[in-house]
Amino acid sequence: MIENYAFNKIIGRGKDIIMENEENRFWGIHTLNDNLFLKDNIIAIGWPKMGDLALVEANREAFKEKYVQVYPEAKKGNIATSAGMLYRFCHEVQIGDYVVFPSKINREVNIGVIEGEYSYDSTQEEYVQTRKVKWLKHMPRMAFSQGALYEIGSAMTFFSVKNYAEEFLGALNNEFKKSLSSDAEDESVGATADDIIENTKDFILKELSRQLKGYDLEEFVADLLGAMGYRTIVSPHGGDSGIDITAYKDELPPRILVQVKSQDSDIKEATIQSLKGAMREGDYGLFVTLSNYTKNAQKYLETTPIIRGINGTELVELILKYYDNLSVKYKKMIPLKMVYIPISKSE
């Protein structure tokens, strides 16, 4: 990771001119108009309703207020993210900073240096927030590690490149050791795969917490159990039995009594004991939560083998394993696409 390079010079190497400032900050950017960036030698972002960003007071709160004014239907979570990107593009980016832009039309990674201050271009229909850039390198994606490609594949339009900035700087300085014919294994592959998996798990858990509360989560768990091969009966809402779902593997016992909690706080031992109190001889219990269990609750589960506790992390694992068998309703709620990702050969 690049923290600080005490350079203040311009280095000429052939046709490339590499401007090295004191920090060598790298930014990443995406666009739907590759030709605009490459032919006009600019980088740009949208949000045309924001108008000229130079007219907005130069602080993040002012940008948020302006964003809410012009995009009143924006979701709360998007306001800070979008306003933050606009503020960074206008005020935090400095001349001499580097930008990394992965273009889709030719599957190249383009690295340039910022040459101009922020400028509002009213002639553009969408990409009105602009900055001049000098493109220094155009390299095939295959020249970079999986970790570097993953970082610049961010879901955000404009973002800071930190973890693999050193790799991009090496590419600029002709000190990049990787090549298409290299036999060396990409050491970033394993970490990249882990990052993708963890991000997917985070997404699922956030969507469950956001969209499924109370009875809705009970219905989902019943659907998941069905995907796992169980017959389920969801208890009438408002019942006082403490049992949310009754599940059977087949027509015969044992009966599995399920309690589901969507609360954010950890489940206490007393709550699990209430499930135990509703069980008859021969029953098994299943407790499902999006959060976790207190230490006492975990100890209770360890000493009560007829009750299984599933926390949020374990629930996500089951969702990934049985995703194909979930109902269409929940697949739309948690949209996932099956892909293959590279993993370390040691795995």
C-alpha positions in Angstrom: 0.0 0.0 0.0 1.3 3.5 -0.8 1.2 5.9 2.0 3.7 8.5 1.0 6.4 8.9 -1.7 8.6 12.0 -1.2 8.9 12.8 -4.9 8.2 16.1 -6.5 9.4 15.6 -10.0 8.5 14.8 -13.6 10.1 11.7 -15.1 10.1 11.3 -18.8 10.4 7.8 -20.2 9.9 7.6 -23.9 6.4 8.8 -24.7 5.2 8.5 -21.1 5.5 11.4 -18.6 5.0 10.3 -15.1 4.2 13.0 -12.6 4.9 11.9 -9.0 3.4 14.1 -6.3 4.1 13.7 -2.6 1.4 11.1 -1.9 0.9 9.4 -5.3 -2.8 8.9 -4.6 -4.7 6.6 -6.9 -8.4 6.8 -7.7 -10.5 4.3 -9.6 -13.4 5.2 -11.8 -16.1 3.4 -14.0 -18.2 4.7 -16.8 -20.7 3.5 -19.4 -19.0 5.7 -22.0 -15.5 4.4 -22.5 -14.9 6.4 -25.7 -15.6 9.7 -23.9 -12.8 9.0 -21.5 -10.3 7.7 -23.9 -10.9 10.1 -26.9 -11.5 13.3 -24.9 -8.8 12.6 -22.3 -11.1 13.2 -19.4 -12.6 11.4 -16.5 -16.2 12.2 -15.6 -19.1 11.3 -13.4 -22.8 12.0 -13.7 -25.6 13.3 -11.4 -26.4 16.2 -13.8 -29.2 17.5 -11.5 -26.5 18.5 -9.0 -25.3 21.2 -11.4 -22.0 22.8 -11.0 -20.4 21.3 -7.9 -18.1 24.3 -7.5 -21.2 26.3 -6.5 -21.9 24.0 -3.5 -20.3 24.8 -0.2 -17.0 22.8 0.1 -18.0 20.4 2.8 -19.7 17.0 2.9 -22.8 18.1 4.7 -23.5 20.7 2.1 -23.1 18.1 -0.6 -25.6 15.8 1.2 -28.1 18.6 1.6 -27.9 19.5 -2.1 -28.2 15.8 -3.1 -31.4 15.4 -1.0 -32.8 18.6 -2.6 -32.3 17.4 -6.2 -32.8 13.7 -5.6 -35.6 13.7 -3.0 -36.5 10.0 -3.8 -33.0 8.8 -3.0 -32.7 6.0 -0.5 -31.0 7.1 2.8 -28.0 4.8 2.3 -27.3 6.1 -1.2 -27.3 9.8 -0.1 -24.0 9.7 1.9 -22.3 7.4 -0.7 -23.2 9.4 -3.8 -22.7 12.8 -2.1 -19.3 11.6 -0.8 -18.2 10.5 -4.3 -19.2 13.9 -5.7 -17.3 15.8 -3.0 -14.2 13.7 -3.5 -14.3 14.2 -7.2 -14.6 18.0 -6.8 -12.4 18.7 -3.8 -10.2 15.8 -2.7 -8.8 14.9 -6.1 -5.6 16.9 -6.8 -3.6 17.6 -9.9 -0.9 15.0 -10.1 -3.1 12.3 -8.6 -3.4 9.1 -10.6 -6.5 7.5 -11.9 -7.1 3.8 -12.9 -9.9 3.2 -15.4 -10.9 -0.3 -16.6 -12.4 0.0 -20.0 -14.9 -2.6 -21.2 -14.7 -2.0 -24.9 -11.2 -3.4 -25.1 -10.7 -5.0 -21.7 -7.8 -2.8 -20.8 -6.6 -1.1 -17.7 -5.9 2.6 -18.4 -3.7 4.5 -16.0 -3.5 8.3 -16.2 -2.6 11.4 -14.3 -5.0 14.2 -13.4 -4.1 17.4 -15.2 -7.0 19.7 -14.6 -9.1 21.1 -11.8 -12.8 20.1 -11.5 -14.9 21.5 -14.4 -18.6 21.5 -15.0 -19.4 20.6 -18.7 -23.0 21.7 -19.5 -22.7 20.4 -23.0 -22.7 16.8 -21.8 -26.0 15.1 -21.3 -25.0 12.8 -18.4 -21.3 13.1 -17.6 -21.2 16.7 -16.6 -18.7 16.6 -13.7 -15.3 16.4 -15.4 -11.5 16.5 -15.0 -8.8 16.6 -17.6 -6.5 13.6 -17.6 -3.4 12.5 -19.5 -3.5 8.7 -20.2 0.0 7.2 -19.5 -0.5 3.5 -19.9 -3.0 1.2 -21.6 -2.4 -2.4 -20.4 -4.3 -5.7 -20.8 -6.2 -6.8 -17.7 -4.2 -10.0 -17.8 -1.1 -8.0 -16.8 -2.5 -7.4 -13.3 -3.0 -9.6 -10.3 -6.5 -10.8 -9.4 -6.4 -8.7 -6.3 -5.7 -5.5 -8.2 -8.5 -6.3 -10.7 -10.9 -7.0 -7.9 -10.2 -3.6 -6.2 -10.8 -1.6 -9.4 -13.9 -3.7 -10.0 -15.6 -1.8 -7.1 -19.3 -1.4 -7.4 -18.9 2.4 -6.8 -18.5 4.8 -9.7 -15.6 6.7 -8.1 -13.4 5.4 -5.3 -10.0 5.4 -3.7 -7.5 2.7 -4.7 -5.4 1.7 -1.7 -4.6 -2.0 -1.4 -3.0 -2.4 -4.8 -1.9 1.2 -5.6 1.7 0.0 -5.4 1.1 -2.4 -8.2 -0.3 0.3 -10.5 2.6 2.6 -9.7 5.0 -0.2 -10.6 3.2 -0.6 -14.0 3.8 3.2 -14.6 7.4 3.0 -13.7 8.1 0.0 -15.9 9.0 -1.9 -12.8 6.1 -4.3 -13.1 7.3 -7.9 -12.9 4.2 -9.7 -14.1 3.9 -10.7 -17.7 1.5 -12.8 -19.7 4.0 -15.6 -19.9 4.9 -15.6 -16.2 4.9 -19.0 -14.6 4.6 -17.5 -11.1 1.3 -18.2 -9.3 -0.7 -15.1 -8.5 -0.5 -14.9 -4.7 -3.5 -12.5 -4.6 -5.9 -15.1 -5.9 -6.8 -16.7 -2.6 -7.3 -13.4 -0.9 -9.5 -12.2 -3.7 -11.7 -15.2 -3.7 -12.1 -14.9 0.1 -13.1 -11.2 -0.3 -15.7 -12.0 -3.0 -17.2 -14.8 -0.8 -17.2 -12.6 2.3 -18.8 -9.7 0.4 -21.5 -12.0 -0.9 -22.2 -13.3 2.7 -22.4 -9.7 3.9 -24.9 -8.8 1.2 -27.2 -11.7 2.0 -27.2 -11.0 5.7 -27.9 -7.3 5.1 -30.8 -8.0 2.8 -32.3 -10.5 5.2 -32.0 -7.9 8.0 -33.4 -5.1 5.9 -36.3 -7.0 4.2 -37.4 -9.7 6.6 -38.6 -8.8 10.1 -40.8 -10.8 12.5 -43.3 -13.0 10.6 -41.6 -12.4 7.3 -38.4 -14.0 8.5 -40.4 -17.0 9.8 -41.9 -17.5 6.3 -38.4 -17.3 4.8 -36.9 -19.9 7.2 -39.8 -22.2 6.5 -39.1 -21.9 2.7 -35.4 -22.6 3.4 -36.2 -25.7 5.4 -38.5 -26.8 2.5 -35.5 -26.3 0.1 -33.5 -28.6 2.5 -36.1 -31.3 2.1 -38.3 -30.7 5.2 -42.1 -30.5 5.4 -43.0 -27.4 7.3 -46.1 -25.9 9.0 -45.9 -22.2 9.9 -47.8 -21.5 13.2 -50.6 -19.0 13.0 -49.4 -15.4 13.7 -50.0 -14.2 17.2 -50.0 -17.6 18.8 -48.6 -17.9 22.3 -47.0 -21.3 22.0 -43.5 -19.9 21.3 -43.2 -22.2 18.3 -43.0 -20.4 14.9 -42.5 -23.5 12.6 -43.0 -27.2 12.9 -40.9 -29.3 10.6 -40.7 -33.0 9.7 -38.2 -34.8 7.6 -40.9 -37.3 6.5 -44.3 -38.6 7.6 -42.9 -40.0 10.8 -41.4 -38.4 14.0 -39.3 -36.8 15.2 -40.9 -33.4 15.2 -38.7 -30.4 15.0 -39.9 -27.2 16.7 -38.4 -24.0 15.3 -38.2 -20.6 16.8 -37.1 -17.6 14.7 -35.9 -14.3 16.0 -35.1 -11.3 13.8 -33.8 -9.1 16.6 -30.4 -7.3 16.3 -29.2 -8.2 19.8 -27.7 -11.5 20.8 -30.1 -14.3 22.0 -30.0 -15.0 25.7 -30.1 -18.3 27.5 -33.7 -17.7 28.8 -35.0 -17.3 25.3 -33.7 -20.7 24.3 -35.1 -22.2 27.5 -38.5 -21.0 26.5 -38.2 -23.2 23.3 -37.1 -26.1 25.5 -40.2 -25.6 27.6 -42.5 -26.0 24.6 -40.9 -29.3 23.5 -42.4 -32.7 24.3 -40.4 -35.9 24.7 -39.0 -37.0 21.4 -39.0 -33.5 19.9 -36.0 -31.7 18.6 -35.6 -27.9 18.7 -34.1 -25.5 16.2 -33.4 -21.8 17.0 -32.7 -19.4 14.2 -31.4 -15.9 14.6 -29.9 -13.2 12.3 -27.6 -12.1 15.1 -25.7 -14.5 17.5 -25.9 -16.0 21.0 -24.6 -14.8 24.3 -21.9 -16.8 26.0 -24.4 -18.3 28.4 -26.7 -19.2 25.6 -23.9 -20.9 23.7 -23.0 -22.9 26.7 -26.7 -23.9 27.1 -26.8 -25.1 23.5 -23.6 -27.1 24.0 -25.2 -28.9 27.0 -28.6 -29.4 25.3 -27.9 -31.4 22.2 -31.6 -31.8 21.2 -31.6 -28.1 20.4 -29.6 -26.7 17.5 -28.8 -23.0 17.3 -28.2 -21.3 14.0 -26.8 -17.8 13.9 -26.7 -15.3 11.1 -23.4 -16.6 9.6 -24.6 -20.2 9.6 -27.9 -19.2 8.1 -26.1 -17.5 5.2 -24.1 -20.7 4.6 -27.3 -22.7 4.4 -28.8 -20.2 2.0 -25.8 -20.4 -0.3 -25.9 -24.3 -0.2 -29.6 -24.6 -1.0 -30.1 -21.3 -3.0 -31.2 -23.2 -6.2 -34.1 -24.8 -4.3 -35.5 -21.6 -2.8 -38.8 -20.2 -4.1 -38.7 -17.6 -6.8 -40.0 -15.0 -4.4 -36.8 -15.2 -2.2 -34.5 -15.5 -5.2 -35.7 -12.2 -6.4 -35.3 -10.7 -2.9 -31.7 -12.0 -2.7 -30.5 -12.0 -6.3 -27.4 -14.1 -6.8 -25.6 -15.3 -9.9 -23.6 -18.5 -10.0 -20.0 -17.7 -11.1 -16.7 -19.4 -11.0 -13.9 -17.6 -9.2 -10.2 -18.5 -9.2 -8.8 -20.0 -6.0 -5.4 -20.7 -4.7 -4.0 -24.1 -6.0 -3.3 -25.1 -2.4 -7.1 -25.2 -1.8 
